[in-house]
Amino acid sequence: MGNGKNKTDRNKIDGNKTKKTVATTKKKEAGKAAKQQETSFLRMKDHLVEQARGFNLLSNVFMSVALNDIPACQHVIRIITGNPSLTVKKIRSQYRISKITAHDAILDILAEDSDGHLVNIEIQRKDTIDHARRTRFYAAMIDSECLQKGKDYGQMPDVHIIYISETDLWEAGKAIYQVEKKFKGTEIPYDDGVHVTYVNAEVDDGSDIAKLMNYFKTANPEDMSQGDLSARVHFLKREEGGYPEMCEVSEKIYKEGILEGKKEGILEGKKEGILEGKKEGILEGKKEGILEGKKEGKKETAFRMKEKGCSETFIADILKVSVNDIQQWLTEF
């Protein structure tokens, strides 16, 4: 009896040890998996940051981060406006203007200068077709944001829209196009306070604007020709302090890629769905046509058999349908 009890106790102890060993092993494996997942995430993040460092300033995401810096933004606006004394006071990057009954506007850069003028810098989107109406929309949204209730229209600030594109949108061989508003048939200017400037990176006329656009195309961190803008790009792409902001860039680009992928996937899915629907429709049509043809054939046969003096019961039995069907068919002839 004693030996049996001791053996049972030893088995219990061994069982408990085994359970503890299994639990410890599972815990270690879970910890290892979590560590691997964390390492994998960090590697992916580093990879995305490295990719983001290869982006140029014609990427609206990278440009929004690079120009979210007063000296860098000021440098760009001064060159494009030709005003070397312009001073930028405030900047908003990826600034969203929302209206309940209207389409939202997300401005790449919205800056305010010392005179209270607002400057919106936009990079051309690939999917934009009507560039003029896009600038009109942004100017209208900025106006609606600035004019508070009870304020006079004269208190509305001047708004400057700077629209940067990779190609020469207007195909007149100019690096910069400034929109002028005049009364038809006169030289009288129409000044509503909205100023639109189109700049492109395609035409190189040797001007300061063309040099700036050439820099936009490369955003080479070793090229220090663009003063404060070059210093900002170097900080983001080469200095340790720029890493957190480049993480922000990489995450935005990653999210945009996912959204773009979803859009393309939905469109592709719709196309495939339509094609698949057509195929299924054709097959279904064939099936229905065959069935309808067989039915019409049976109707014709029933009519002929009835003419020969066959009973409705006999016809139904031969055609393998109900007597009611036979009676219905015969009334149609």
Stockholm file with secondary structure:
# STOCKHOLM 1.0

chainA/1-333         MGNGKNKTDRNKIDGNKTKKTVATTKKKEAGKAAKQQETSFLRMKDHLVEQARGFNLLSNVFMSVALNDIPACQHVIRIITGNPSLTVKKIRSQYRISKITAHDAILDILAEDSDGHLVNIEIQRKDTIDHARRTRFYAAMIDSECLQKGKDYGQMPDVHIIYISETDLWEAGKAIYQVEKKFKGTEIPYDDGVHVTYVNAEVDDGSDIAKLMNYFKTANPEDMSQGDLSARVHFLKREEGGYPEMCEVSEKIYKEGILEGKKEGILEGKKEGILEGKKEGILEGKKEGILEGKKEGKKETAFRMKEKGCSETFIADILKVSVNDIQQWLTEF
#=GR chainA/1-333 SS CHHHHHHHHHHHHHHHHHHHHHHHHHHHHHHHHHHHHHHHHHHHHHHHHHHHTTCCTTSHHHHHHHTSSHHHHHHHHHHHHTCTTCCEEEEEEEEEEEETTEEEEEEEEEEEETTSCEEEEEECCTTCCCHHHHHHHHHHHHHHHHCCTTCCGGGCCCEEEEEEESSCTTCSSCSEEECCCBCTTSCCBCCCSEEEEEEESSCCCSSHHHHHHHHHHHCCTTCCTTHHHHHHHHHHHHSGGGHHHHHHHHHHHHHHHHHHHHHHHHHHHHHHHHHHHHHHHHHHHHHHHHHHHHHHHHHHHHHHHHHTTCCHHHHHHHHTSCHHHHHHHHHHC
#=GC SS_cons         CHHHHHHHHHHHHHHHHHHHHHHHHHHHHHHHHHHHHHHHHHHHHHHHHHHHTTCCTTSHHHHHHHTSSHHHHHHHHHHHHTCTTCCEEEEEEEEEEEETTEEEEEEEEEEEETTSCEEEEEECCTTCCCHHHHHHHHHHHHHHHHCCTTCCGGGCCCEEEEEEESSCTTCSSCSEEECCCBCTTSCCBCCCSEEEEEEESSCCCSSHHHHHHHHHHHCCTTCCTTHHHHHHHHHHHHSGGGHHHHHHHHHHHHHHHHHHHHHHHHHHHHHHHHHHHHHHHHHHHHHHHHHHHHHHHHHHHHHHHHHTTCCHHHHHHHHTSCHHHHHHHHHHC
//
